[in-house]
Amino acid sequence: MNDVYQNPLCERYSSDEMKRIFSNDTKFSTWRKLWVALAESQKELGIDISESQLSEMRAHLYDIDYEKAARYEERMRHDVMAHLHTFGDCCPSAKGIIHLGATSCYVCDNTDLIVMREGLFVIRRLLVNCIAAAADFAEKHKSLPCLAYTHFQAAQPTTMGKRAALWIQDLLSDLEQLEFLISSVKLLGCKGTTGTGASFLELFEGDHEKVKKLEKLIAEKMGFDECYAVSGQTYSRKVDYNIMSVLCGIAQSASKFSNDIRLLSHLKEFDEPFESGQIGSSAMAYKRNPMRSERIASLSRYIIIDVLNPAMTAAAQWFERTLDDSANRRISIPEAFLAADAVLSLYINIIRNGVVYPKVVEKHLGEELPFMATENILMHCVKNKGKSRQDLHEAIRVHSVETAKNIKHNGGENDLLDRIAADARFGITREEIDVIADAGRFTGRAKEQTEEFLSDRVLPVLTKYKALTGAEIVIKV
């Protein structure tokens, strides 16, 4: 269908799995499953519903006649009633008992909660695989000294693995929030038009225990431990905000990672995966743009902004129900999940398959390390060669100024260490200087911190979620 708008999240970015979760087939077949669960539970509690009626309903969970439903909706202007009639046409003997005592939100809201939880399970798997891939990267490069930056200005060195540990720490925080969220999502249940359960109390002739039991049975049949204790006609829209907030947090972590990768790509210390036939620029054939990282940044920005939708929706609800949430939620919630799915898939692809260039990393460190090494050289000469600290401090200042001037004005190399070795006031050989200025002496506990972090914090998480690791990731464009 090239003559009408298609959502790029579906065409270009998100996985088939996530698209299926938020598909019409999943949505409307879940509506039917909920109608079956309601009827089964009502039968178990004494309502006159036959097994043949239930069997008829179960036989038509997936054969949805969308054209018929569209015709019904065109006339009724009500999607739930349209699909209720469409389902009833498939199940003539059960038509009279389908949706008995329920309101539209029984199928709509419960389905949304079921679908979002399924989406969160996918996000969890992707997040665990991000952590696993980043942990492999950190372990591999834990000892590789690299220039660290504050304000994107050269600062005390770290290691490439330690930098990855910072990415992982953010992801672990996201996983912790995600797990809490998954454990807290409940089913709406069947509370009727204003959340009082009045229609079901009437159905069960005033038996409060049966009304309560009805919700428990439906929850169990739909794979939930419990329902929200109270609600209006809908569940609180703060649930949507809480879910979207976790996706927003993941987007923040991924965006920070992508920014670092983009900067490393500029420095030529890291390359994203790049297929043999891939084109970086339509004009500049030599370019290898970090397009995957840029896409992460772009989609993450969308998720971060999208979280305003459920925030405003939750704030704008009136009393027990208002419909200004519906159209917004149909768009904002699925798109947040589709975008988060794409972002995490790209993250995994980059960290698993990207390439680090140690020689370039070493070159950049070597351009700045001489300045950082001067204090250690000064202390060595004072302590072991009996030199005057004040004299050598002034000598280092003069040499440093001249070196910096040569680099900036003439594009020269950093020859500060050669200047010091040639200055008799220091009485030190270039070999001695090389030992003092070894990059590994300037990274502090970066290697050890990375090892301890991976062992103490990351490994227990990966062990817990071992069954989720090893996910195959396909990047479409």
N, C-alpha and C positions, 0 to 999 in steps of 0.2 A: 504494500500500500504506500507508494511513493507520492501519491497526490494529497495526502493529509499528514499533519504533524505526528511524528513519532517521538516518544520520550528517549533522549540520548542515554539515560541511565539504563534503559532496557536494550537499546540498540548497540551500545558501545562499551559499557562499563561493568555492569553487574553480572554476577554469575547466574547460570540457568537455575541453580538450586534456590537462590534467593528470589528470583523472579517467580518460580513455581509457588513458593510459600505465599507470596502476595498476589497470586493469580486469581482470576474469577473462578476457575475450577476448584481451587482450594477453599475459597470463600463460600461458595454456594453449596458445595458438598458438605462443608462443616455446618452450614445452616441446617441441612437435612439430618446430619448426625445429631445435632442438638434437638431437633424435633423428635427423632427416634428416642434419644435419651430421656426426654421429657415424658413421652408416651410410655416407655418402659417403666420409668419410675412411678408414674401415676398408676399403672397396672399393678405394680408391686405393692402399692399402698391402697389398693381396693377399688380403683376406678374401673368401670366396665369397659375394658379394652381387650380385644381378643388377640391371641397369638398370631392368627392369620393376618390381622391388620398390621401388626408389627412386622411380620415377615414380608408383607407387601411393601412396607416402607423401606425396610432394609435392602430390598432387591433393587431399589431405584435411587441409591445414594449418588451415583455418578452420571447417570444418563440425563443430563440437564439439557432441556430444549431451550436454548437461549433465544431463538427467534420467537417462540411462543411467549416466553417471559417478557420480551421486549414489547410484544403486542399488548399483553396485559398491562404493562407499566405505562404504555402510551395512553391507555384508557383510564387507568386508576391513579396515575401519578404517585405511585407508592411501590417502591422496589420490593419491600418485604411481602406485601400482599400479592404482588405479581408472581413472585417465586413460590409463595404459599399455594396459589391457585395452580401454578405449573406443576408443582409436586403433587398436589391433590389429584390432578388429571392422570398422573401416573399411578396413583393409589386410590382408585374410586371407593373401595370398601373402607379405607382409613381416612378419607377426606374429612369426615365430620369430627374427627378427634385430633387432627394435627393442629398444633399450636394452642391446645386447650388451656385457657386461663392466662396465656402469655401475652406480652406486648412485644413490639418490634425489637426493642433493645435486648430481649432475651436472646435472639439469634445474632443481632448486630454486635452488641458489646461483648458477649461471650466469645464470639468468633474473633473479634479484634484481639482480645486477650490471649486466646489460644494461638493465633497467628503470630502475634508479637513475641510470645514466649518461644515459639519455634524459631523465629528469626534470631532471638537472643542466643539460642543454642548454637546456631551457625556462627554468629559473631564470636562466641566463646571459643569455638574450635579455631577460627582464624586467629584470634588473639593469642591463644596458646602457641600456635605455629609461628607467629611473629616473635614471641619470646624465645622459642626454641632456636629459630634461625639466628636471631640476634645474639643468643648465648654462644652458638657455634662461632659466630664472627668474633665475639669478645674473647673467647678462648684462643682462637687462632692468632689474634693480634694483640694479646695482652702484654707482650714484651716489646712491641714495636714503638719506639719513642717517636713522638710527633710534636709539632709545634702546637701548643694550646693558644687559645685566643680569648681575650676579654675585650669587648667593644669591637671585635674583629681586628684588634691590634695584637701583635705578637706578645705572648705572655709565657710564663714558666711552662716548660714542656710537660706533657702527659703521655699516655700511650693510646694507640688507636683502640685497643680493647677497653680501656677505661672509659673512653668517650662512648663506646657502645653500651657500657654498663649504665650510663646515664639514660640512654634510650630505654633500656630494659626496665629501669626503675619506674619510669612513667607507665610503661605497659603493665607492670605488676600492680600498680595502683589502680589502673583501669580494670584489671581482672578482679581485684578485690571488690570494687564497686559493682561490677557486673554480677558477681556471685551473690552478693547481698540482694541485688535487685531480683535476680531469678528466684531466689528463695522467698521473696516477699510478694511476688505476683500471684494473685488469687483469681478465682472465677467470680463473675458477677452473681451467678445463680439465677433464681427466678423470683423476683420480688415485685413484679407487676408494675402498674403505670406510675405510681409515685413512690415505690420502694417499700410499701407497707405489707405487701403480700395479701392484700384484701381479697383479690379474685381467687387465690388458691385457698384461703381460709373458707371462702364460700363453697368452693368445690369440695372441700373435705369436711363440710358441715360443722365448722367451728373447731376442728381438731388442730390445735396449735402444734402438737408434736409431729403430726403428719406433714404439716407445712415445712417444719424445720428439717424433717427427714428427707423430704423431697429434694431440697437443695443439696444435702449430703450425698444422696444417690446420684444426682446429676453430676456433681463434682467428681465423684469417683469414676463414673463412666467416661468422663472427658479427660481423665488423667490429672486431676487436681486434688490436693489434700483438703482444701476448704474454699469457702466463698467469703467475700467481704461481708463483715457483720452487718453493716448498714449501707444503704445507698438511696439515692433518689431513683428516678427511672433508669439512670445511667450510673455506672461506677464513677467515682471522682476522677475528673480529668487531670488531677495532679498525678495520677498514675502514668498517664501519657508523658507528662513533663519529666517525671523521674526516669522513665525509660529513655527519652530523648536526651536527657542530661548525661547519661552514661555514654551514649553514642557521641555526644558532643565532646566529652572528655577524651574518648578514643581519638576523635578527630584532632584535638589539640596535640596529643602525643605524636600522632602520625605527621602532622604538619611541622612540628618542631624537627622531627627526624628528616623530613623531606627538605627542609631549609638547610640543615647541616649537609645533607648529601649534595644539594645544589652548589653550596659553597665549596665543598671538597672537589666537585666536578670542575668548577672554575679554576681551582688550584692545580688540577690535573693529578690529584692524589687518589681519585676514585672515579671509576666509570660504571655507569649503570649497565645492565645487560643490553646488548646491541646486536640485533640479528644481522646476518650477512647482507641481506638486501635492504635493510632499513635505511631510510633517508632522513637526515637530520634537518635539512633546510632545502626548500625548493630553489633557492638562489645560490647558497654557499654549500657546494657539494662536500666540502671537507668537514662540515660541522657534525658534532655528536652532542646534541642538546640533551639535558637531563629531563626528558619529556615525561617519564614516569613519575619522577619526584614533583615536577610541576603539576601533574595531574592530581597527585595526592594533595598538594597545597590547594588546588582549585576546588576539588570536591570536599575537602575538609572545611574550607571556608563556607561552602554551602550548608554543611551539617551544622556548623557553629551558629550560623544565622538562622537556620531552620528551627532551632530549639526555642526561638521566640514565639513560634506558632502555638505550641501547647501551653507555654507560659501565659500567653494572652487569652487563650481559650479557657484555661482553668480559672483565670481571674474573671472572665466575663459571663460565667454561667449564672442563670437565674433560678433560684429556689430548687425545685426537684427536677427540672428539665427545661432546656431551651435548645433549639435546633441550629443555632448559629455555629455550632461546633462541627456539624456533619461534613459539609463540603470541604472545609479546611483539613479535617483529619483524613479524608480520603486521599488527599494529595501529600500532606506534610509527613505523615507517619511512614507510608511505604517508601517514599523517596529518601528519607533519612536512612532507612535500613539498606536500601539498594546502594546508596552512596557509601555507607560505612563498609559494606561488603566489598565494594570496589577498592576503597582506600586500603583496607587490610590486605587484600589480595596483591595489590601493587607493592605494599610494604614487604611482604614475604618474598615476592619476585626479586625485588632490588637487593635485599640483604642476603638472600641465598645465592644470587648469581652475579652480583657486582664484583668488580675487580679493584683491588688496592695496588698501588704502585709504590713499593717501599723505597725505590731509588729517588723518586720525586719527593716523597715524604722526608727522606734523609737530606736531600738538597735544600728544601725549605728550612729544615731545622738548622742546617749548617750555616744558612745565611744570617741567622739570628743568635745562635748559640754562643758565638765568641763574646758578644756583649754580656750575656748572662754568666759566662765563665770567669769574667775578670775579677769578681769578688773572691772566688775560690783561689785564683792564681795569686792575688794579693796576699791572702791569708797564708798560703803555702810559702811564699817567699819571705814573709815576715817571720813565720814560725820556724822554718827549716833552713833559711839562708841568712838570717840575721839582718834583713833589710829594714829600712825605715818605712812604716806604713804611710806617713804623710807624703814622703817623696814618691813612693810608688803610686799612691792615689792620684797625685797630680800628673804623673807620667801616663797613667791609664786614661785620665780625662783628656789629655791632649791627643793621645793616639786614637781614642774613640771618636773625638770630634773630627779628626782628619779622615778617619775611615768612613764615617757617615757622610761626610762631604763628598768623598770620592765616589761612594755608592750612588748618592742622589744626583750629583752634578754630572758625573762621567759614566754612570752605569757600571762602575767597577765592581769587582768581587770584594767580599768581606775578608780583608787581609789583616785584621786586627791581631790575630794570634801570631802571624808572621812578624808584625811590627814589634810585638812584645818580646818574641824570641830573639830578635835582632838588637834589642835594647840592652846594653851591658848593665844597666842599673838593676835589672831584674835578676841577672845571673842564672837564667833558667833555659834549658834546652827545649827545642820543639817537641822532642819525644816526651819530656816531662809534662809539657803543656797538653799534649794529646791525651795523656792519661787523666789529667785533671779535668779536661774538657769533654771527656767521653759522655755521650748523650744519656746513657743509662744512669749516670750519677745525678741527673737533674730532674728525674721523673718522680722523685719521692717514693711513696708507697703505691703508685699507680698499679703496678703489676700485682702486688700483694692484695691491694684492695679489690681488684678485679677477681682474683682467685677466690678470695674469701666471700665476695658477693655471690659469685656463681655457685660456690659450694654451699653456703649457708642460706641463701635466699632463693636462688633460682632453681637449683636442683630439686629441692623438695616440691616445688610447684610442678616442675616437669615430670617428676615421678608420679605425683598425684594424677596428672592428666595425660599420662603416657598413651592411653588409648586414643587420644585426640590428635597426637602428633603425626607427622608424615603426610599431611594433606597435600594433594596434588592441586596446583594452582595453574589456571589457564588465563593468560592476559590476551584479550581480543585485539586491541588496537594500541 
